[in-house]
Amino acid sequence: MSRPLEQARAHFDEGLAHFGAGRLQAAAESFEAALQLAPGRPSVLGNLGITLFRLGRLQRATDILQQAVQADPAHAEARVCLGLAHELLGHWEAAAEALERGLVDFDAGAGAWLALGRALGRSGRLNDALRALDHAVAQEEYLAEAWSVRGNVLRDMGRLQEAAESFRRAIDAGADPELHRYYLAASQGDTVVAPPRCFVESLFDEYSADFDEHLVDKLGYRGHEQLLQPLLDKGRRYRHALDLGCGTGLCGALMASHADAVDGVDLSAAMLQQARKRGAYRRLAHDDLTSFLAAQQDSADLVVAADVFIYVGALHEVFAQVRRVLAPDGVFAFTLERATTAQGFQLLPTLRYAHSEDYVRSLAAQHGLSVIDIVTAGLRADQAETLQALYVYLQPDGHERTV
């Protein structure tokens, strides 16, 4: 054995000893030293990649683990670890491919099957996801997250009674009761007045980086344009506009040249980071709508909420606060997913809310607002169909129509 290989072997053995003792940083350094002396060695690549994964250095781990499985396709543990790293990074298809192959020969336990189920579900392979999640709960009956993901997969498949039972099992296993009662209500056709804040916040934090591409490019969303165009075409200049649930700033970008100041609010900090890049806003607030509105001292002559109230539910308090801040000649413009029943609002199996036109008219009357116009039109694609929305324009009572 050559001197470099002897040194590589010594570093490798040191790495194994450090790893076994839980000294992961020292293990990684030893494996890195071994790799420098013995490039491409499958055993070194595999152990280094697994150690980096355990350290949470996911991007470097995926690079090394990919080299490990290319050098030794039979290294099932490295392949499983590669899949777990991809899953944590949100690389759903890559995670599913690696985990499916790796778990054939290296069953890493319920957590790995859960990760596979989550990755398959995000990749749209719902039947395969369900099978993986069944493996997870068979191995660990009280794995709350597996029951939760299983419930959402079944909900996406339209198997609502089974979904509800999974959500009950998740609650029994210790899952967040408020969040899972919301999931349960959506599966059972019940309605709760508002979603848990954690649901909305985490949904859009995760969605933020790809939001515009997915919503606008893939789903053909033009709701912000359709909502604002009748207002902007009038040529009116607004002194102060509020963008409720501003998201990545699609509305702000349209309003900026028509308003002296635009302020936005959103529950998702990650969405606000995207909105800030547009340079369209005077101020951006990380808050819920009603708290933000309650804190407003200045009046606004335009208040906009595009594709927002689907994640709010009951709108009484929002209307009350908007009416308080809305200037006498102001406009309140928003979209709603149109309810399929005459009831005021309903929580759908999609976890979104729909509202009826009668509900809007009733709230407007209660809060001193006149309905200037309500238009039914498409919002975006939904399951190969066009989702119908209400485009609503309100003004304080007693003022001229401006829409």
C-alpha positions as CSV (number, residue, x, y, z in Angstrom):
1,M,0.0,0.0,0.0
2,S,1.4,3.4,-1.0
3,R,2.1,6.1,1.6
4,P,-0.9,8.3,0.5
5,L,-3.3,5.3,0.8
6,E,-1.9,4.4,4.2
7,Q,-2.5,8.0,5.4
8,A,-6.0,8.0,3.8
9,R,-6.8,4.7,5.7
10,A,-5.6,6.3,8.9
11,H,-7.8,9.4,8.4
12,F,-10.7,7.1,7.5
13,D,-10.3,5.0,10.7
14,E,-10.1,8.2,12.7
15,G,-13.3,9.4,11.1
16,L,-15.1,6.1,12.0
17,A,-13.9,6.5,15.6
18,H,-15.1,10.1,15.8
19,F,-18.4,9.2,14.2
20,G,-19.0,6.4,16.6
21,A,-18.3,8.7,19.5
22,G,-20.7,11.3,18.2
23,R,-17.9,13.8,17.3
24,L,-19.4,14.6,13.9
25,Q,-17.4,17.7,13.0
26,A,-14.1,15.9,13.8
27,A,-15.4,12.9,11.8
28,A,-16.2,15.1,8.8
29,E,-12.7,16.6,8.9
30,S,-11.1,13.2,9.0
31,F,-13.2,11.9,6.1
32,E,-12.4,15.0,4.1
33,A,-8.7,14.5,4.7
34,A,-9.1,10.8,3.6
35,L,-10.9,11.9,0.5
36,Q,-8.1,14.3,-0.5
37,L,-5.7,11.4,-0.4
38,A,-8.0,8.9,-2.0
39,P,-10.4,10.7,-4.4
40,G,-13.5,8.9,-5.5
41,R,-13.2,6.1,-2.9
42,P,-16.9,4.9,-2.4
43,S,-16.5,4.1,1.3
44,V,-15.0,7.5,2.1
45,L,-17.6,9.3,0.0
46,G,-20.4,7.4,1.7
47,N,-19.3,8.0,5.2
48,L,-18.5,11.7,4.6
49,G,-21.8,12.3,3.0
50,I,-23.7,10.6,5.8
51,T,-21.7,12.7,8.4
52,L,-22.4,15.9,6.5
53,F,-26.1,15.0,6.4
54,R,-26.1,14.5,10.2
55,L,-24.4,17.9,10.6
56,G,-27.1,19.5,8.6
57,R,-24.8,20.6,5.8
58,L,-27.4,19.5,3.3
59,Q,-26.1,20.9,0.0
60,R,-22.6,19.6,0.5
61,A,-24.0,16.3,1.7
62,T,-26.1,15.8,-1.5
63,D,-23.1,16.5,-3.7
64,I,-20.9,14.0,-1.8
65,L,-23.7,11.3,-1.5
66,Q,-24.5,11.6,-5.2
67,Q,-20.8,10.8,-5.9
68,A,-21.0,7.9,-3.5
69,V,-24.0,6.2,-5.1
70,Q,-22.5,6.8,-8.6
71,A,-19.3,5.1,-7.4
72,D,-21.1,2.3,-5.6
73,P,-24.7,1.9,-6.8
74,A,-25.2,-0.8,-4.1
75,H,-24.6,1.6,-1.3
76,A,-28.2,1.7,-0.1
77,E,-27.6,3.6,3.1
78,A,-25.9,6.5,1.2
79,R,-28.8,6.5,-1.3
80,V,-31.4,6.7,1.6
81,C,-29.4,9.5,3.2
82,L,-29.2,11.3,-0.2
83,G,-33.0,11.0,-0.5
84,L,-33.5,12.4,3.1
85,A,-31.2,15.4,2.3
86,H,-33.1,16.1,-1.0
87,E,-36.4,15.9,0.9
88,L,-35.3,18.4,3.5
89,L,-34.2,20.7,0.7
90,G,-37.5,20.4,-1.0
91,H,-36.2,18.5,-4.0
92,W,-39.2,16.3,-4.1
93,E,-38.7,14.2,-7.2
94,A,-35.0,13.6,-6.5
95,A,-35.9,12.6,-2.9
96,A,-38.5,10.2,-4.1
97,E,-36.2,8.6,-6.6
98,A,-33.4,8.1,-4.1
99,L,-35.5,6.9,-1.3
100,E,-37.5,4.5,-3.4
101,R,-34.3,2.8,-4.6
102,G,-32.5,3.0,-1.2
103,L,-35.3,1.6,1.0
104,V,-35.4,-1.6,-1.0
105,D,-32.2,-2.7,0.6
106,F,-31.8,-0.4,3.6
107,D,-34.9,0.1,5.7
108,A,-34.1,3.2,7.7
109,G,-37.2,3.1,9.7
110,A,-40.5,5.0,9.9
111,G,-39.0,8.4,9.5
112,A,-37.5,7.5,6.1
113,W,-40.8,6.1,4.9
114,L,-42.5,9.3,6.1
115,A,-40.0,11.3,4.1
116,L,-40.7,9.2,1.0
117,G,-44.4,9.6,1.4
118,R,-44.1,13.3,1.7
119,A,-41.8,13.5,-1.4
120,L,-44.1,11.3,-3.4
121,G,-47.1,13.3,-2.4
122,R,-45.4,16.6,-3.4
123,S,-44.5,15.0,-6.7
124,G,-48.2,14.2,-7.4
125,R,-47.8,10.4,-7.0
126,L,-50.5,10.1,-4.4
127,N,-51.1,6.3,-4.5
128,D,-47.4,5.6,-4.1
129,A,-47.3,8.2,-1.3
130,L,-50.1,6.5,0.5
131,R,-48.3,3.1,0.3
132,A,-45.1,4.7,1.8
133,L,-47.1,6.3,4.6
134,D,-48.8,3.0,5.4
135,H,-45.3,1.6,5.8
136,A,-44.4,4.4,8.2
137,V,-47.4,4.0,10.5
138,A,-47.1,0.2,10.4
139,Q,-43.6,0.6,11.8
140,E,-44.4,3.4,14.3
141,E,-48.1,3.5,15.1
142,Y,-47.9,6.9,17.0
143,L,-45.9,8.8,14.5
144,A,-48.1,11.9,14.4
145,E,-46.6,13.5,11.4
146,A,-47.1,10.4,9.3
147,W,-50.8,10.3,10.1
148,S,-51.0,14.1,9.3
149,V,-49.3,13.7,5.9
150,R,-51.4,10.6,5.2
151,G,-54.6,12.6,5.9
152,N,-53.6,15.3,3.5
153,V,-52.7,12.8,0.8
154,L,-56.1,11.2,1.2
155,R,-57.8,14.6,1.2
156,D,-56.0,15.4,-2.1
157,M,-57.3,12.1,-3.4
158,G,-60.9,13.0,-2.5
159,R,-61.1,10.2,0.1
160,L,-62.4,12.5,2.8
161,Q,-63.8,10.1,5.3
162,E,-60.5,8.2,5.4
163,A,-58.6,11.6,5.6
164,A,-60.7,12.6,8.6
165,E,-59.8,9.3,10.4
166,S,-56.1,9.9,9.7
167,F,-56.4,13.4,11.2
168,R,-58.0,12.0,14.3
169,R,-55.2,9.5,14.6
170,A,-52.7,12.4,14.2
171,I,-54.4,14.3,17.1
172,D,-54.4,11.1,19.2
173,A,-50.6,10.7,18.5
174,G,-49.9,14.3,19.7
175,A,-50.1,16.4,16.6
176,D,-51.0,20.1,16.9
177,P,-54.7,19.9,17.8
178,E,-55.7,23.4,16.5
179,L,-54.2,22.7,13.1
180,H,-55.5,19.2,12.8
181,R,-59.0,20.2,13.9
182,Y,-58.9,22.6,10.9
183,Y,-57.8,19.8,8.6
184,L,-60.6,17.6,10.1
185,A,-63.2,20.3,9.6
186,A,-62.3,20.7,5.9
187,S,-62.5,16.9,5.4
188,Q,-65.9,16.6,7.2
189,G,-67.6,19.6,5.5
190,D,-67.6,21.7,8.7
191,T,-66.6,25.3,8.8
192,V,-64.4,27.1,11.4
193,V,-64.3,30.9,11.4
194,A,-60.6,31.2,10.6
195,P,-57.5,29.0,9.9
196,P,-54.7,28.7,12.4
197,R,-52.1,31.3,11.9
198,C,-49.4,28.7,11.8
199,F,-51.1,27.0,8.8
200,V,-51.2,30.2,6.6
201,E,-47.7,31.4,7.7
202,S,-46.0,28.1,7.0
203,L,-47.8,27.5,3.8
204,F,-46.7,30.8,2.2
205,D,-43.2,30.8,3.8
206,E,-42.6,27.5,2.0
207,Y,-44.3,28.6,-1.2
208,S,-42.6,32.0,-1.5
209,A,-39.6,31.3,-3.7
210,D,-41.7,29.7,-6.4
211,F,-44.9,31.5,-5.8
212,D,-45.0,33.8,-8.9
213,E,-43.8,31.0,-11.2
214,H,-46.4,28.5,-10.0
215,L,-49.4,30.8,-9.6
216,V,-48.9,33.1,-12.5
217,D,-47.1,30.9,-15.1
218,K,-48.4,27.5,-14.3
219,L,-51.9,28.3,-13.0
220,G,-52.5,31.3,-15.2
221,Y,-53.4,33.5,-12.3
222,R,-54.4,37.1,-13.4
223,G,-56.6,38.0,-10.5
224,H,-54.5,40.9,-9.4
225,E,-54.6,42.4,-12.9
226,Q,-58.4,41.8,-13.4
227,L,-59.1,43.3,-9.9
228,L,-57.1,46.4,-10.3
229,Q,-57.5,47.2,-14.0
230,P,-60.9,48.8,-13.7
231,L,-59.5,51.1,-11.0
232,L,-56.3,52.0,-12.8
233,D,-58.0,52.6,-16.1
234,K,-59.9,55.5,-14.5
235,G,-56.6,57.5,-14.3
236,R,-57.2,58.4,-10.6
237,R,-54.2,58.9,-8.4
238,Y,-54.4,57.5,-5.0
239,R,-52.9,59.2,-2.0
240,H,-52.5,56.1,0.2
241,A,-53.1,52.4,-0.8
242,L,-53.1,49.4,1.4
243,D,-52.3,46.0,0.0
244,L,-53.7,43.4,2.4
245,G,-52.0,40.0,2.1
246,C,-49.6,41.5,-0.3
247,G,-47.6,38.2,-0.9
248,T,-44.8,38.7,-3.3
249,G,-46.1,42.2,-4.3
250,L,-48.0,41.5,-7.5
251,C,-50.6,44.1,-6.7
252,G,-48.0,46.6,-5.3
253,A,-46.1,46.5,-8.6
254,L,-49.3,47.5,-10.4
255,M,-50.3,50.2,-7.9
256,A,-47.0,51.9,-7.4
257,S,-47.2,54.2,-10.3
258,H,-50.8,55.2,-9.5
259,A,-50.4,55.9,-5.7
260,D,-48.3,58.3,-3.7
261,A,-47.6,55.5,-1.1
262,V,-48.4,51.8,-1.0
263,D,-48.2,49.9,2.3
264,G,-48.4,46.1,2.5
265,V,-49.0,43.4,5.1
266,D,-48.6,39.7,5.1
267,L,-48.4,36.8,7.6
268,S,-45.5,35.3,5.7
269,A,-42.1,36.8,6.4
270,A,-40.7,34.9,3.4
271,M,-43.3,36.5,1.1
272,L,-42.5,39.9,2.4
273,Q,-38.8,39.3,1.5
274,Q,-39.9,38.7,-2.1
275,A,-42.3,41.8,-2.0
276,R,-39.5,44.0,-0.7
277,K,-37.4,43.2,-3.9
278,R,-40.0,44.9,-6.1
279,G,-39.3,48.3,-4.5
280,A,-43.1,49.2,-4.8
281,Y,-43.9,49.6,-1.1
282,R,-43.3,52.4,1.3
283,R,-43.7,50.0,4.3
284,L,-44.2,46.3,4.7
285,A,-45.6,44.8,7.9
286,H,-45.4,41.2,9.1
287,D,-48.8,40.9,10.8
288,D,-52.3,39.6,10.4
289,L,-54.8,41.8,8.5
290,T,-57.0,42.9,11.4
291,S,-54.1,43.8,13.7
292,F,-52.4,45.7,10.9
293,L,-55.6,47.6,10.1
294,A,-56.4,48.3,13.8
295,A,-52.9,50.0,14.1
296,Q,-53.5,52.3,11.1
297,Q,-53.7,56.0,12.0
298,D,-53.8,57.4,8.5
299,S,-56.8,56.9,6.2
300,A,-56.4,55.0,2.9
301,D,-58.3,55.8,-0.3
302,L,-57.6,52.3,-1.8
303,V,-57.6,49.0,0.1
304,V,-56.9,45.9,-2.0
305,A,-57.0,42.2,-1.1
306,A,-56.4,40.0,-4.1
307,D,-56.8,36.2,-3.5
308,V,-56.4,36.7,0.2
309,F,-59.7,36.1,1.9
310,I,-59.6,32.5,0.9
311,Y,-57.3,32.1,3.9
312,V,-59.2,34.4,6.3
313,G,-62.7,32.9,6.6
314,A,-65.1,35.1,8.5
315,L,-64.7,38.7,7.3
316,H,-66.8,40.7,9.8
317,E,-63.8,42.1,11.6
318,V,-61.8,42.9,8.4
319,F,-64.8,44.8,7.0
320,A,-65.1,46.8,10.3
321,Q,-61.5,47.8,10.3
322,V,-61.4,48.6,6.6
323,R,-64.4,50.8,7.0
324,R,-62.7,52.6,9.9
325,V,-59.6,53.5,7.8
326,L,-61.3,54.0,4.4
327,A,-61.4,57.6,3.2
328,P,-64.8,59.0,2.4
329,D,-64.1,58.7,-1.4
330,G,-62.1,55.5,-1.0
331,V,-62.4,52.1,-2.7
332,F,-62.3,48.6,-1.1
333,A,-61.5,46.0,-3.8
334,F,-61.0,42.3,-3.3
335,T,-61.5,38.8,-4.8
336,L,-63.3,35.9,-3.2
337,E,-63.6,32.3,-4.3
338,R,-67.3,31.9,-5.1
339,A,-69.2,29.7,-2.7
340,T,-71.2,26.9,-4.3
341,T,-74.0,27.2,-1.7
342,A,-76.0,30.1,-0.4
343,Q,-74.5,30.0,3.0
344,G,-72.3,32.9,4.1
345,F,-68.9,31.2,3.8
346,Q,-67.6,27.7,3.8
347,L,-64.3,25.8,4.4
348,L,-63.6,23.7,1.4
349,P,-61.7,20.3,1.3
350,T,-58.9,22.3,-0.5
351,L,-58.4,24.1,2.9
352,R,-59.5,27.4,1.3
353,Y,-62.6,29.4,2.1
354,A,-65.4,30.3,-0.4
355,H,-67.8,33.2,0.2
356,S,-71.2,33.9,-1.2
357,E,-72.3,37.1,-2.9
358,D,-75.2,37.4,-0.3
359,Y,-72.6,37.3,2.5
360,V,-70.6,40.2,0.9
361,R,-73.7,42.3,0.4
362,S,-74.9,41.7,4.0
363,L,-71.5,42.6,5.4
364,A,-71.3,45.7,3.3
365,A,-74.7,46.9,4.5
366,Q,-73.8,46.2,8.1
367,H,-70.6,48.3,7.8
368,G,-71.8,51.3,5.9
369,L,-70.4,50.3,2.5
370,S,-72.1,50.4,-0.9
371,V,-71.6,47.8,-3.5
372,I,-70.4,49.5,-6.6
373,D,-69.9,46.3,-8.6
374,I,-69.6,42.5,-8.2
375,V,-68.3,40.6,-11.2
376,T,-68.0,36.9,-11.6
377,A,-65.0,35.8,-13.6
378,G,-62.2,33.3,-13.8
379,L,-59.3,33.5,-11.3
380,R,-56.9,30.8,-12.1
381,A,-56.7,27.1,-13.2
382,D,-57.9,24.5,-10.6
383,Q,-57.7,20.8,-11.4
384,A,-57.9,21.5,-15.2
385,E,-60.9,23.8,-14.8
386,T,-61.1,27.6,-14.3
387,L,-61.8,28.6,-10.7
388,Q,-64.6,31.1,-10.5
389,A,-64.2,34.2,-8.3
390,L,-66.1,37.2,-7.3
391,Y,-64.4,40.6,-8.0
392,V,-65.9,43.0,-5.5
393,Y,-65.7,46.8,-5.4
394,L,-67.1,48.7,-2.4
395,Q,-67.2,52.4,-1.3
396,P,-68.4,54.2,1.8
397,D,-72.2,55.0,1.6
398,G,-73.2,58.2,0.0
399,H,-70.3,58.7,-2.4
400,E,-70.3,58.7,-6.2
401,R,-69.5,55.6,-8.1
402,T,-65.8,55.5,-9.1
403,V,-65.5,52.0,-10.5
